[in-house]
Amino acid sequence: MNRAFSPLLKSLFIAMLAVSSAAFAAEEKKTEPVAKVDPAKGEALYTNGDAARNITACVSCHGAAGNSTITANPRLAGQHTAYIVKQLTDFRTAGRSNPIMSPLAKALSDEDVKNIAAYLNAQAPKPGAAKSKDTLELGKQIWRGGIASKNVPACAGCHSPNGAGIPAQYPRLAGQHQDYTVTELTAFRGGTRSNSPQMTTIADRLSDKEIKAVADYIAGLK
């Protein structure tokens, strides 16, 4: 009788060992240390790049401490960490393909991305300024109240009244360059930037005049 059941018992024993080993391995994986975000490493990569990995210093386009002086390139100082991480991740996909940023983002590790984002989030943003008095009221109206006739919601509803945004949800926009904002809203409208269905829908309802007006108003927010 015992001899008849011994192969079965042996099989059950081996199966139990396999399950126990898998559970132990999973538990060990859970307890592996997670790399801490290091803003200092982010600053070094942002400022100096990494020649060994062919990574250009971010500062060359986005300015010292993220305060870009080139109007086609966004100001990143004070931007929410989660938003920067998302955008750098999206640059690796067709959702936000860019001839300059896509190769750079692909060269960065996930750890690099988080470190750079943490560094930029901690930097103090410099104020911008609106330039067009002629469109200031229109820009303010779109930002604060939207355009009811076009079913365009108020920008402030997501990006907050002062343009500070909502961490982990919506980006900070206050003080952003007019040229950059116009380019991105136009890209959302035209479908060349498709990593936010919500913004694609909203931008599709805005005219060129309205885009320029709200972009100029955004630049003056503090």
C-alpha contacts under 8 A as a table, 3 or more apart, distances in Angstrom:
res1	aa1	res2	aa2	distance
1	M	4	A	5.08
1	M	5	F	6.55
2	N	5	F	5.32
2	N	6	S	6.05
3	R	6	S	5.22
3	R	7	P	7.86
4	A	7	P	7.22
5	F	8	L	5.36
5	F	9	L	6.20
6	S	9	L	5.03
6	S	10	K	5.95
7	P	10	K	4.99
7	P	11	S	6.19
8	L	11	S	5.09
8	L	12	L	6.23
9	L	12	L	5.07
9	L	13	F	6.09
10	K	13	F	5.10
10	K	14	I	6.27
11	S	14	I	5.18
11	S	15	A	6.19
12	L	15	A	5.04
12	L	16	M	6.13
13	F	16	M	5.13
13	F	17	L	6.25
14	I	17	L	5.09
14	I	18	A	6.26
15	A	18	A	5.08
15	A	19	V	6.29
16	M	19	V	5.16
16	M	20	S	6.12
17	L	20	S	5.07
17	L	21	S	6.07
18	A	21	S	5.13
18	A	22	A	6.19
19	V	22	A	5.15
19	V	23	A	6.16
20	S	23	A	5.12
20	S	24	F	6.10
21	S	24	F	5.06
21	S	25	A	6.11
22	A	25	A	5.09
22	A	26	A	6.16
23	A	26	A	5.10
23	A	27	E	6.16
24	F	27	E	5.08
24	F	28	E	6.14
25	A	28	E	5.04
25	A	29	K	6.20
26	A	29	K	5.06
26	A	30	K	6.37
27	E	30	K	5.12
27	E	31	T	6.54
28	E	31	T	5.25
28	E	32	E	6.43
29	K	32	E	5.26
35	A	111	E	7.73
37	V	111	E	7.36
37	V	114	K	6.32
37	V	115	N	5.45
37	V	118	A	7.20
38	D	41	K	5.47
38	D	42	G	6.43
38	D	115	N	5.16
38	D	118	A	7.38
38	D	119	Y	7.94
39	P	42	G	4.72
39	P	43	E	6.06
39	P	115	N	5.04
39	P	116	I	6.50
39	P	117	A	7.87
39	P	118	A	5.32
39	P	119	Y	4.41
40	A	43	E	5.05
40	A	44	A	6.32
40	A	115	N	7.61
40	A	119	Y	7.00
41	K	44	A	5.08
41	K	45	L	6.25
41	K	112	D	7.87
41	K	115	N	6.24
41	K	116	I	7.51
42	G	45	L	5.23
42	G	46	Y	5.94
42	G	112	D	6.60
42	G	113	V	7.91
42	G	114	K	7.76
42	G	115	N	4.27
42	G	116	I	3.90
42	G	117	A	7.29
42	G	118	A	7.14
42	G	119	Y	5.55
43	E	46	Y	4.96
43	E	47	T	5.90
43	E	115	N	7.82
43	E	116	I	6.43
43	E	119	Y	5.82
44	A	47	T	5.25
44	A	48	N	5.70
44	A	49	G	7.12
45	L	48	N	5.33
45	L	49	G	4.51
45	L	50	D	6.48
45	L	57	A	6.49
45	L	58	C	7.61
45	L	112	D	7.85
45	L	116	I	7.22
46	Y	49	G	5.85
46	Y	57	A	5.31
46	Y	58	C	4.75
46	Y	59	V	5.94
46	Y	116	I	6.48
47	T	57	A	5.34
47	T	58	C	6.29
47	T	59	V	5.35
47	T	64	A	7.78
48	N	56	T	7.49
48	N	57	A	4.87
48	N	58	C	7.78
48	N	59	V	7.82
49	G	54	N	7.98
49	G	55	I	5.22
49	G	56	T	4.79
49	G	57	A	3.76
49	G	58	C	6.83
50	D	53	R	5.56
50	D	54	N	6.07
50	D	55	I	4.89
50	D	56	T	6.62
50	D	57	A	7.32
51	A	54	N	4.71
51	A	55	I	5.89
51	A	56	T	7.24
52	A	55	I	7.67
53	R	107	A	7.04
54	N	107	A	7.70
55	I	104	L	6.22
55	I	107	A	6.74
55	I	108	L	7.79
56	T	60	S	7.89
56	T	104	L	7.43
57	A	60	S	5.91
58	C	61	C	5.89
58	C	62	H	5.96
58	C	63	G	7.62
59	V	62	H	5.01
59	V	63	G	4.60
59	V	64	A	5.61
59	V	65	A	7.42
59	V	66	G	7.04
60	S	63	G	6.06
61	C	68	S	6.87
61	C	70	I	7.17
61	C	73	N	6.59
62	H	66	G	5.37
62	H	67	N	6.30
62	H	68	S	4.31
62	H	69	T	7.36
62	H	70	I	7.41
62	H	73	N	6.20
62	H	74	P	6.60
62	H	75	R	6.37
62	H	76	L	7.13
63	G	66	G	5.23
63	G	67	N	5.02
63	G	68	S	4.11
63	G	69	T	6.25
63	G	70	I	7.93
63	G	75	R	7.91
64	A	67	N	5.74
64	A	68	S	7.05
65	A	77	A	6.22
65	A	120	L	6.80
65	A	123	Q	6.04
65	A	124	A	7.79
66	G	75	R	5.71
66	G	76	L	4.67
66	G	77	A	4.33
66	G	120	L	6.27
66	G	123	Q	7.19
66	G	125	P	7.60
67	N	75	R	5.03
67	N	76	L	6.37
67	N	77	A	5.71
67	N	125	P	6.36
67	N	126	K	6.49
68	S	71	T	7.30
68	S	73	N	6.52
68	S	74	P	6.33
68	S	75	R	4.89
68	S	76	L	7.46
69	T	73	N	7.91
69	T	75	R	7.97
70	I	73	N	5.53
70	I	74	P	7.89
71	T	74	P	7.06
71	T	177	H	5.37
71	T	178	Q	7.15
71	T	179	D	5.71
71	T	180	Y	6.23
72	A	177	H	7.36
72	A	179	D	5.62
72	A	180	Y	4.88
73	N	177	H	7.81
73	N	180	Y	6.13
74	P	176	Q	6.59
74	P	177	H	6.56
74	P	180	Y	6.06
75	R	125	P	7.81
75	R	175	G	7.98
75	R	176	Q	5.96
75	R	177	H	7.16
76	L	79	Q	5.39
76	L	120	L	6.37
76	L	121	N	7.83
76	L	125	P	7.72
77	A	120	L	5.17
77	A	121	N	6.14
77	A	122	A	7.38
77	A	123	Q	5.02
77	A	124	A	5.84
77	A	125	P	4.79
77	A	126	K	7.90
78	G	120	L	5.96
78	G	121	N	4.30
78	G	122	A	5.87
78	G	123	Q	5.23
78	G	124	A	5.72
78	G	125	P	5.58
78	G	172	R	7.65
79	Q	83	Y	7.26
79	Q	84	I	7.01
79	Q	120	L	6.56
79	Q	121	N	5.02
79	Q	171	P	6.64
79	Q	172	R	5.65
80	H	83	Y	5.37
80	H	84	I	6.48
80	H	117	A	7.70
80	H	121	N	5.53
80	H	167	P	5.54
80	H	168	A	6.81
80	H	171	P	6.34
80	H	172	R	6.84
81	T	84	I	5.35
81	T	85	V	6.25
81	T	114	K	7.58
81	T	117	A	4.92
81	T	118	A	5.58
81	T	120	L	7.58
81	T	121	N	5.59
81	T	167	P	7.69
81	T	168	A	7.43
82	A	85	V	5.12
82	A	86	K	6.14
82	A	117	A	7.57
82	A	167	P	7.14
82	A	168	A	5.03
82	A	169	Q	7.91
83	Y	86	K	5.07
83	Y	87	Q	6.20
83	Y	167	P	7.74
83	Y	168	A	6.25
83	Y	169	Q	7.37
83	Y	170	Y	7.25
83	Y	171	P	6.14
84	I	87	Q	5.16
84	I	88	L	6.12
84	I	117	A	5.55
85	V	88	L	5.35
85	V	89	T	6.07
85	V	113	V	6.00
85	V	114	K	6.16
85	V	117	A	6.15
86	K	89	T	5.07
86	K	90	D	6.00
87	Q	90	D	4.90
87	Q	91	F	6.13
87	Q	96	R	7.85
88	L	91	F	5.16
88	L	92	R	7.07
88	L	105	A	5.66
88	L	113	V	6.91
89	T	92	R	5.59
89	T	93	T	7.55
89	T	105	A	6.98
90	D	93	T	5.30
90	D	94	A	7.65
90	D	95	G	6.15
90	D	96	R	5.68
90	D	97	S	7.91
90	D	195	N	7.12
91	F	94	A	7.30
91	F	95	G	7.12
91	F	96	R	4.96
91	F	97	S	5.52
91	F	98	N	6.87
91	F	101	M	6.47
91	F	102	S	4.82
91	F	105	A	6.13
91	F	106	K	7.73
92	R	96	R	7.56
92	R	97	S	7.16
92	R	102	S	5.48
92	R	103	P	7.62
92	R	105	A	6.05
92	R	106	K	5.57
93	T	96	R	6.24
93	T	97	S	6.27
93	T	102	S	7.81
94	A	97	S	4.95
95	G	193	R	6.07
95	G	194	S	4.94
95	G	195	N	4.84
96	R	102	S	7.97
96	R	192	T	7.60
96	R	193	R	5.28
96	R	194	S	6.43
96	R	195	N	6.16
97	S	101	M	7.74
97	S	102	S	5.91
97	S	193	R	7.45
98	N	101	M	5.33
98	N	102	S	5.20
99	P	102	S	5.95
99	P	103	P	7.06
100	I	103	P	6.29
100	I	104	L	6.81
101	M	104	L	5.14
101	M	105	A	5.95
102	S	105	A	5.18
102	S	106	K	6.19
103	P	106	K	5.17
103	P	107	A	6.36
104	L	107	A	5.20
104	L	108	L	6.66
105	A	108	L	5.28
106	K	109	S	7.70
108	L	111	E	7.90
108	L	112	D	5.67
108	L	113	V	6.38
109	S	112	D	5.02
109	S	113	V	6.35
110	D	113	V	5.12
110	D	114	K	6.38
111	E	114	K	5.24
111	E	115	N	6.15
112	D	115	N	5.13
112	D	116	I	6.12
113	V	116	I	5.34
113	V	117	A	6.11
114	K	117	A	5.09
114	K	118	A	6.10
115	N	118	A	5.18
115	N	119	Y	6.25
116	I	119	Y	5.11
116	I	120	L	6.24
117	A	120	L	5.25
117	A	121	N	6.09
118	A	121	N	5.20
118	A	122	A	6.52
119	Y	122	A	5.46
119	Y	123	Q	6.84
120	L	123	Q	5.30
126	K	175	G	7.41
127	P	174	A	7.82
127	P	175	G	5.25
127	P	220	G	7.42
127	P	221	L	7.73
127	P	222	K	6.18
128	G	174	A	7.81
128	G	175	G	4.25
128	G	176	Q	6.68
128	G	177	H	7.20
128	G	219	A	5.21
128	G	220	G	5.42
128	G	221	L	7.35
128	G	222	K	7.73
129	A	175	G	6.75
129	A	216	D	7.85
129	A	219	A	5.18
129	A	220	G	4.00
129	A	221	L	7.47
130	A	133	K	7.91
130	A	136	L	7.76
130	A	216	D	5.06
130	A	217	Y	5.64
130	A	218	I	7.44
130	A	219	A	5.33
130	A	220	G	4.49
131	K	216	D	6.54
132	S	135	T	5.78
132	S	136	L	6.31
132	S	216	D	6.94
133	K	136	L	5.17
133	K	137	E	7.99
134	D	137	E	7.58
135	T	138	L	5.28
135	T	139	G	6.09
135	T	213	A	5.19
135	T	216	D	7.93
136	L	139	G	5.15
136	L	140	K	6.09
136	L	213	A	6.54
136	L	214	V	7.99
136	L	216	D	7.38
136	L	217	Y	6.11
137	E	140	K	5.02
137	E	141	Q	6.06
138	L	141	Q	5.08
138	L	142	I	6.29
138	L	210	E	7.31
138	L	213	A	6.14
138	L	214	V	7.24
139	G	142	I	5.25
139	G	143	W	6.10
139	G	210	E	7.07
139	G	213	A	4.45
139	G	214	V	3.94
139	G	215	A	7.30
139	G	216	D	7.00
139	G	217	Y	5.23
139	G	218	I	7.97
140	K	143	W	5.09
140	K	144	R	5.92
140	K	145	G	7.99
140	K	214	V	6.87
140	K	217	Y	6.23
141	Q	144	R	5.34
141	Q	145	G	5.38
141	Q	146	G	6.28
141	Q	147	I	7.74
142	I	145	G	5.47
142	I	146	G	4.08
142	I	147	I	6.03
142	I	153	P	7.96
142	I	154	A	5.98
142	I	155	C	6.90
142	I	210	E	7.84
142	I	214	V	6.40
143	W	146	G	5.97
143	W	154	A	5.26
143	W	155	C	4.67
143	W	156	A	5.64
143	W	161	P	8.00
143	W	214	V	6.45
143	W	217	Y	7.83
143	W	218	I	7.99
144	R	154	A	5.22
144	R	155	C	6.47
144	R	156	A	5.57
144	R	157	G	7.86
144	R	161	P	7.02
145	G	153	P	6.91
145	G	154	A	4.55
145	G	155	C	7.66
145	G	156	A	7.88
146	G	151	N	7.80
146	G	152	V	5.19
146	G	153	P	4.54
146	G	154	A	3.79
146	G	155	C	6.67
147	I	150	K	5.57
147	I	151	N	6.08
147	I	152	V	4.86
147	I	153	P	6.57
147	I	154	A	7.44
148	A	151	N	4.89
148	A	152	V	6.04
148	A	153	P	7.32
149	S	152	V	7.71
150	K	205	R	6.40
151	N	205	R	7.87
152	V	202	I	5.99
152	V	205	R	6.89
152	V	206	L	7.96
153	P	157	G	7.47
153	P	202	I	7.71
154	A	157	G	5.52
154	A	158	C	7.89
155	C	158	C	5.94
155	C	159	H	5.99
155	C	160	S	7.54
156	A	159	H	4.91
156	A	160	S	4.37
156	A	161	P	4.63
156	A	162	N	7.50
156	A	163	G	6.90
157	G	160	S	5.72
157	G	161	P	7.31
158	C	165	G	6.62
158	C	166	I	7.12
158	C	170	Y	6.28
159	H	162	N	7.82
159	H	163	G	5.29
159	H	164	A	6.24
159	H	165	G	3.87
159	H	166	I	6.33
159	H	170	Y	5.90
159	H	171	P	6.58
159	H	172	R	6.55
159	H	173	L	7.10
160	S	163	G	5.17
160	S	164	A	5.88
160	S	165	G	5.21
160	S	166	I	7.06
161	P	164	A	7.62
162	N	174	A	6.73
162	N	221	L	5.95
162	N	222	K	6.17
163	G	172	R	5.74
163	G	173	L	5.09
163	G	174	A	4.44
163	G	218	I	7.20
163	G	221	L	6.29
163	G	222	K	7.13
164	A	171	P	7.39
164	A	172	R	4.51
164	A	173	L	6.38
164	A	174	A	6.13
165	G	169	Q	7.83
165	G	170	Y	5.22
165	G	171	P	4.93
165	G	172	R	4.26
165	G	173	L	6.80
166	I	169	Q	5.49
166	I	170	Y	4.96
166	I	171	P	6.50
166	I	172	R	7.27
167	P	170	Y	6.34
167	P	171	P	7.08
168	A	171	P	7.97
173	L	176	Q	5.56
173	L	218	I	6.56
173	L	219	A	7.88
174	A	218	I	5.59
174	A	219	A	6.07
174	A	220	G	7.01
174	A	221	L	4.69
174	A	222	K	5.50
175	G	218	I	6.13
175	G	219	A	4.08
175	G	220	G	5.61
175	G	221	L	5.50
175	G	222	K	6.25
176	Q	180	Y	7.40
176	Q	181	T	7.00
176	Q	218	I	6.52
176	Q	219	A	4.95
177	H	180	Y	5.40
177	H	181	T	6.37
177	H	215	A	7.79
177	H	219	A	5.75
178	Q	181	T	5.27
178	Q	182	V	6.11
178	Q	212	K	7.46
178	Q	215	A	5.07
178	Q	216	D	5.32
178	Q	218	I	7.58
178	Q	219	A	5.99
179	D	182	V	5.24
179	D	183	T	6.17
179	D	215	A	7.81
180	Y	183	T	5.12
180	Y	184	E	6.27
181	T	184	E	5.21
181	T	185	L	6.10
181	T	215	A	5.59
182	V	185	L	5.32
182	V	186	T	6.01
182	V	211	I	6.11
182	V	212	K	6.00
182	V	215	A	6.05
183	T	186	T	5.20
183	T	187	A	6.08
184	E	187	A	4.88
184	E	188	F	6.16
184	E	193	R	7.48
185	L	188	F	5.07
185	L	189	R	6.20
185	L	199	M	7.89
185	L	203	A	5.83
185	L	211	I	6.89
186	T	189	R	4.99
186	T	190	G	6.05
186	T	203	A	7.11
186	T	211	I	7.75
187	A	190	G	5.05
187	A	191	G	5.87
187	A	192	T	5.06
187	A	193	R	5.16
188	F	191	G	5.22
188	F	192	T	6.38
188	F	193	R	4.99
188	F	194	S	6.24
188	F	199	M	6.48
188	F	200	T	4.72
188	F	203	A	6.05
188	F	204	D	7.36
189	R	192	T	7.93
189	R	200	T	5.60
189	R	201	T	7.55
189	R	202	I	7.97
189	R	203	A	4.86
189	R	204	D	4.48
189	R	205	R	7.97
190	G	193	R	7.60
190	G	204	D	7.57
191	G	194	S	5.78
191	G	200	T	7.18
193	R	196	S	7.99
194	S	197	P	6.61
194	S	200	T	6.76
196	S	199	M	5.39
196	S	200	T	6.26
197	P	200	T	5.02
197	P	201	T	6.27
198	Q	201	T	5.37
198	Q	202	I	6.43
199	M	202	I	5.05
199	M	203	A	5.85
200	T	203	A	5.32
200	T	204	D	6.05
201	T	204	D	5.32
201	T	205	R	7.01
202	I	205	R	5.56
202	I	206	L	7.06
203	A	206	L	5.26
206	L	210	E	5.82
206	L	211	I	6.19
207	S	210	E	5.14
207	S	211	I	6.19
208	D	211	I	5.14
208	D	212	K	6.22
209	K	212	K	5.26
209	K	213	A	6.11
210	E	213	A	5.02
210	E	214	V	6.17
211	I	214	V	5.45
211	I	215	A	6.03
212	K	215	A	5.09
212	K	216	D	6.12
213	A	216	D	5.28
213	A	217	Y	6.32
214	V	217	Y	4.98
214	V	218	I	6.09
215	A	218	I	5.10
215	A	219	A	6.41
216	D	219	A	5.21
216	D	220	G	6.91
217	Y	220	G	5.44
217	Y	221	L	6.79
218	I	221	L	5.28
